[in-house]
Amino acid sequence: MKWKQVFCALLSGLLVAGCSAPAGTSEEGDAVVVQIDADLNTMDRHIATDASSFIMQSMCFSGLTSLDDNGQPIAEIAKSWDVSEDGLVYTFHLDENAKWSDGTPVTANDFVYAWQRLADPETASEYAFILDTIHLKNAGSVKAGEMDLAELGVRAVDEYTLEVQLELPCEFLLGLLAFPSFFPLNQAFYEAHESTYAQSPEDMLYCGPYVMNDWEQGSEYTFVKNEDYFNTDEEAVDTVTFKFIQDTQSALLAYQQGDIDVVNLQSEQVDQYRDDDGFNERLTGYLWYLYVNFHDETMQNKNLRAAIAYGIDRETIAKEVLKDGSAAAEGIVPRDFAFSKEGKDFRDEAGVLIEYDPEVANEYYQKAKSELGHDITIELLFEDSEASKAVAENIQAELQDACTGLKVELNAKPKKTRLELMRTQGYQLGLTMWGPDYADPETFMDLFDIENNAGYGNPDYDALVKSADY
């Protein structure tokens, strides 16, 4: 089965360009102010699905491991670990100095409780799939409600010893345990604050390098150094503030006035400030793609989906619309992301799966029109950031130019609303972005397994992905 039948990958290897002043140069003294162009969605790490939320959660919570500057796992709350010869049992020994912000110790049970909540069908976490990703024992059955939470493959051997049981070895387990979905949760605190948990700084317990000090929804979020953090970095600044500014010109002006220390640049700004002090580029590996709602009767038409796939010029979007170093996607897994043991790029082995051919796009569209009995109007949902708007408008123009009679209507929503509409199938075609959680193709492949909420299901595809685990 070809990917163009399922989704339309657009851009990969997103290159984030920005300007940054030296730490502590803002007017607040030993502080850093960082611009974000996507607002915080939630501080609940079992509900979050977006990058802004995960970044802020990582500021104030810690996991069993963390990642060093090269992205390699290092000890965090787990000071050491043992692995069985067959790679199926990990025994983590916790640092007894790790404490919650109320002074209570971080224990093995905090991890057990957190992972069980992630797997609990009542939580309905969209990230529960990540338990299957690491092949945690009984994860699938527990998530389906077929087994009790206590049968999930994680248990507290004693207060500071955690045992994790897998069904298959997972080479990237240690790195993935630095991801917020796997962070601990204090059961007593959560149950006492369940109705308001993670809705304000006072409704959370912290075990990371910072604590959340101020929460102004839609404006800014401030974190101050956690004086009780067991693994304190003396070089870390005392205060970090994330300031939500979507308009890049406004953000750049604030940077130039000294009100912001780190700002993201867009399109023409990249070339304009490339030679300035503080300019830097960072390849993120994010993928822009179009997510198809298979619950929608119109989008179920295979020829229409093929027309959309062929009708978008990804090179134009990368080079002329975004102009930020993004590259046209060749498939769902980006280039320069995952390599075989022999050092071969996954993209080279999988090949180029996506083509731009407006004539072919129109041929497929006319077939779709004939099958549906009329010209087609589809709605493209996207979030109201500058970059998303520019990409959406370009997609609209290209598809309408390529497919005679096709009409594309644009629907801009704030990111939180866009995510909710996509979660509840309140859309036809959604422009979205996915950031990899770990350096393996599976982090992209899992988007389209049988459990995805877009309604796409292919047992043959699922079997192929699963066979790669063996």
N, C-alpha and C positions, 0 to 999 in steps of 0.2 A: 504494500500500500504506500502511495506517495504522500509526503507531508502536505503538499499543496491541497489535498482534499480536506485537511483538518484545520489548518491555520495558515496565516501568512506572516512569516518572519520578516522583519524589516531591517533592523540594524543591530550590529553586535560590536563588542569591544568598545563600548562607549568611552570616549576619552574626555574626562572631566578636566576642564581648564579653569584655573582660578588665580586670584592674587591673595597673598597672605602676608601680614605684617608680623614682625617678631613677637613672640609670646610676651604678654604683659604690656603691650603698647597702647591699649585702649585707655580711655580716661578713668576707668575703674581701678587702675593700678595692676595688681597681679591677677589679671583676668584676661580671658579671651572671649570675643563675641564672634559667633559663626553664623553666616547667613544660610538658611535653608529655604528651598523653593517649594517644598511639599510639607504641609502642616502635620503635626503629631496627630496620629489617629487614636492610639490607646497605649497605656502603660501596662496593660495586662498582657504578659508575654505568651499566654496561651490563646489569646484572641487576635493578636497582631499578625499582619501579613505584609506590612510595608516597611521600607528601609528606614524612614524617619523614626518610626516607633522602635524598631530594633536597635538603632543607634543610641537612642536615649535610654532604653532599658539597659544596654551594655554599659552605660555610664555609672549606673548605681546598683547593678546586680552582678554577681560573679558566678561562674560555673565551675565544674570540676577541672577544666583546663582553660587556658587563654591562648592567644596566638601572638607569636613574636613579630618583629618587624618584617620578617620574610614569610609570614603566614603559616609558620610551623607551630604545632601544639606544644605548650609548655605547662608546667604544673601551676595550678591556681589553688582552689580549695582542696583539690586532691594533691597532697604533697608527693605521693608516689602511687604506683599501681603495679599489679602483677597480671600476667596474661597466661592462660592455660596453653598447653602445647598445641591444641587443636584450634586455638584462637576463638573459642566460643564463650569463655568465661573471663571477665575482667573484674579484678578485685581492687577497689580504690581505697586508699588509706587517707582519710581527711586530716587536714591541718586543724589541730584543736584550738588554734588561736583565731580561727575564723568565727566572727560573731555577727549577729543581726544588730541593727541599730538600737534595739531595746536592751542590748547586753546579753541576750540569750545566745548560746552556741549554735552554729550551723551544724546540723547532724545528718547522718545518713538517712534518717526518716524524712527529712525535708526534701531530699531528692526523690525518695520513693513516692511521697505524697504528690509532689509536682508532676512526676511522670504519669502517675495514675490519673490525675486531673486532666492531663493532656490527652490521655487515651479514652477517658470517660465519654461515652456517647452523649451524655447530658451537657457536656461542655461544648460539643459540636465545633471543636477547633478545626479550622481549615489546615492547620499545620500538624494535625495528628498523623498524617502520612509519614512524617519524618521518623516516627518510631519503626515503621516498616523499612524505611531507607537504611537504618542501621541494623535491620534484621533482628530486632528485639523479640525475644521469645514470647509467643502467644499474642503479639501486638494486634494482628489482624482479627483474631477471635474476640479479644477484649473490646476493641473498637466497635465491632459488630454487635456487641451485647451478648455474645454467645458464651463468654467466660467471665468470671468474676474479676474485678480489678486486682484482687490479691494474687491472681495467677499471672499477672504481667511479669516479665522476666527481669525484675529489679527488686532487691530486698536488702534490708539493713541487717548485716551480720551482727553488728553491735553499734553503739552510738556513733563511732567514727570509722566504721568499715562498711562500704557499699559494694554489693555484688551485682554485676550486670551479666545476664545470660542471653546469648545470641543463638539464633537458629542457623546462621551462616556467618563465616568470618566477615569482618568489615574493616578494610584497610584504612579508611578515613575516619574511623570512629572517634579517635582522640581529638582530631581537629573539629569535628562536628559538635562535640560536647561543649565547645566554647560558644555555641549558638544559643540565644536567649530561650528558645523553647525548652532547652534542657536544664535551665537554671533551677535552683531549689525554691521551695515555697514553705513558709512557716505555717503549719496546719492550724495551730491555735489562733494565730493572728488572722489568718484568712477567714476562719469560721466566725470570728468575732466581728469581722468587717465585711462579710460576704456581700451584702447588698450595695455597698459603696466601694468595694475593693478597687484600688488602682484608679480612682476617679479624682484624687487630690493628693498632694504630697503627704498629708497626714494619714492617708489610707493605704500606706505602703510601709513595709519594713525593708531596710537596705542592707546589703552585704558586699557592696562593690566599692570602688575608689571614691565615688561621690554620692551625695544624697540630693534629692530634688528639693529645691528651696522655694521655687516660685513657678507657678503654672498659670499663664495667661493665654487661654485657648485662642488660637488664631493670631497670636502676637509673638510671645517669647516664652522661653522655658529656661530656668536658671538652675544650675547644679553647683553645690559647694563641696569642697573636699571633705570626705568622711574621716573624721579624726579617729574613729575606731576601726578603720580598715586595717586588716592584719598584714597587708602586703604593700604598704605605703611607698609611693614613688616620690622622693624628696624634690624631684625636678618638676613634678606636675604643678600646674598653676592652681591657685586657690579656688577660682570661680570660672565656670564655663557657661556661657549663655548662647542658646540657639534662637536666632531671631528670624521669624517667618516673613520673608519679603519675596513675593513672586516676581515683581517687576525688576528686571535686571538693571535697568538704568538707575532706578531708585537705590538699589542695593550698592551699585558701584559708586554712586554719589556719597552714600553713607560711609563707604570704605575710604574714599578720598578725604572725607571730613574727619576721619579717625574714629568714627562711631562703630565701625565693624572691622574686625581683624582678618576675617577670611570670607571671600565672596566668590561665587561661581560665575563664570563668564559664559556668554552665549554668542554664537555665530560671529558677527563682525567684530565683537569685542575681543575675541581671541587674537586675531591678527593685530588689532590696535594696541594691545597691551603685552604682546608676546615678549618684547625686549625690556619690559619694566622689571625693576627689582621686585622680588616676591612672586613673580609669575611662575607657576608650575603646572605640569600636566600629570594626570594619573589615569591609567587605563583600568576601567572598573569591571569589564566583563558583563555589563548589563545588556539585556536583549529587549529591544522594542518588538512587539508583535501584535497581530490582530487576533483577538480571541472570539471565536464563533459560538453563538448560542444555539446549540442543536435542539433546544426545546422550541425554538421559533420555526414555524412551518416554512416560511420563505427560505430561511437559512439552511434548511434540510436539503435543499436542492444542490446536488453535487456539481452541476455545471455552473451554477452561480458562484459557488466557492472557487471553482477553478478559474473563472473569469476574474475574480478579485485577485487571486494569486498571480496571474499573468499580467494584470493591468497596472501594477505598481512598479515604478522605477526606483529601486532602492538606492542606486548610485546617486541619483538626483537629490533624494532626501538627505543623504549623508553629506554630499559635497556642496550642495547649493542651498539647502534649507537650514540644516543644523550648523554645518561648517565648524564643527568643534572637534574634529578628529575621528568621528564615528565612521564605521565601515559598513558597507552593505552586507547583510547576512546572506550566507550561502546555505543555511540550514538552521535547525533549532539550536544546535550546539555551536558556539562561536569559535572562530579560529584563534589559535594561540591560547587556548584554555585548558585542554586536556591532551595528554600525550601517552602513548603506549610505553611499555618498559624499554622498547627499542628506540624511543625518542621520536616516534612518528606522530604528527598532529592528527587527532581524531577527524578533523575536517578533511584532511587529505585522504584518509581511508574511506570516509563516508561519501565523499564527493559533493558536487554542487547540486542541490535539490530544488533550487528555485530559479526561475527564469523571468525576464521581463520581455513580453512580446504582446504589444497592444492589438495586433491583428488576431492572434490566437485568442486573446481575452475577449474580443468582440464575437468571435465564432462561438465560444462557450456561452457568452451572454445571450446570443440569439437562440441557442438551444434551450437555455433556461427560460427565456421569454416564451418560447413555443410550448414548453412543458407546463408553465404556470398560466398561460393564456393571456398574458398582459405584460406591459412594461413594468419594471420593478422599481420600487423605492425602498431603500434601506437606510436605517439610521446608524450613524457612527457615534458611539459614546466615547468621550475623552475627558480628561481632567483639564481644569482651566489654568494650566501653567503656560508660559509663553512657548516653550518648546513643543508641548503637546498640541497646542493650537496651530502652530506653524506646520507640524507634520500632518495633522488632521486635514487642514485646508488643502495641502498638497495632494493627499490621498483622494480627497473629494474631486479635485480638478482632474487628476490623472484617470480615475475610474470613469468619470463622466465623459472625458475625451475619448477614451479607448472603447467604451461600451455604448453604442448608439442607443439612446432611449433610457439608459440607467440614470436614476436620480439618487444622489447621496445627500441625506440631510444630516447636519452636524448638531450634536447635543453636548454642550460643555457643562460639566459639573465639578464642584470641589472634589478633591481626591477622596475624602471620606464618603461622600455620596456616591461617587463613581464606583468605589469598591463595594458598597452595599448593593447597588443596582446589579453589579456583576455577580455578586454572591447569591442574589435572589432571582436571577435570570430576568431582570427587568431591562433588557437591552437586546439588540440584534447582533451588532458587531462592536467590539470594544477595543480601543487602542490602549494597550497596557505595557508594562515593563516588568521584567523579571531579573532579579539579581541572584547569582548563584550562591547557594549556602555552603558549598564545598566544591573542591576541584575535581569533579568527576561528571561525565556526561549525564549520569542518572539524575542530577539536580534539575536538569531541563526535561529529561524524558518523563519524570514523574508527573509533570504538569498535565499529561494526557492519559494517565492510567484510568482504570474503570471508575475510580472514585471522584474524578473531577466534576465540578458543579456546572460545567457547560453542557452536560448531557451527552458528550461524545463517549462512545464505548466500543472497543474493538478487542475481543479476547485474544486474537492472534497477535496484536501489538503487545498486549500485556504479557503474553507468554514469551515473546522475544525479549522484552526488557527483563523479565524475571530470569530467563535463561542466562543472561549476562552475569548474574550473581554467582553462578556456579563455576 
